[in-house]
């Protein structure tokens, strides 16, 4: 019988459970505190005789296709990732037909604006995603908090890029903390953990740490951007074609 790797490696993100030989066919609920079987409506498993052939993005254990991903897409997910992203997709769909909204609001620490946040922004833009990013969307002399409020109100979903700089600033209740509070309240948030861990996040923000998300320790920033681009691609009545 396969042994669970949680005591050694932990199951701190959506993909970590899928990499465990004992737990890979289960998915965690919020906070990874209990097991639950993924709903059949969330994803369509896609397998091939060659176990590596159907996993062109994201590494081992990724063989699920969510309902919003085209059958021809090279992007594959773990069942846990599909369960994590499905409520966010539903939020996006509810706001998809509202005109003049950005696809994504990118919440980040000020220190990351020219580094990892800019990298993620550029990757998303290159894939056709419209992103509200303070470095691009706050005009010179414009009150920052007013601009952020407007950006939050005019975006369909939000990302929070969790980095060491973000964790250092979060307890100080700065601008990133205000953005985060608004996104958590609206239940439209995807955490992206980069160069840190979910354990470190839970020490600073148990509420945010209870949200499952994506982790650059388990897949590249480019792969994560590909998943997010699919998440916010919307063609009514054209899914899974």
Secondary structure by P-SEA (a helix, b strand, c coil): ccccccccccccccccccccccccccccccccccccccccccbbbbbcccccccccccccccccccccccccccccccaaaaaaaaaaaaaaaaaccccccccbbbbbcccccccaaaaaaaaaaaaccccccccccccccccaaaaaaaaaaaccbbbbbccaaaaaacccccaaaaaaaaaaaacbbbbbbccccaaaaaacccccccbbbbbcccccaaaaaaaaaaaaccccccccc
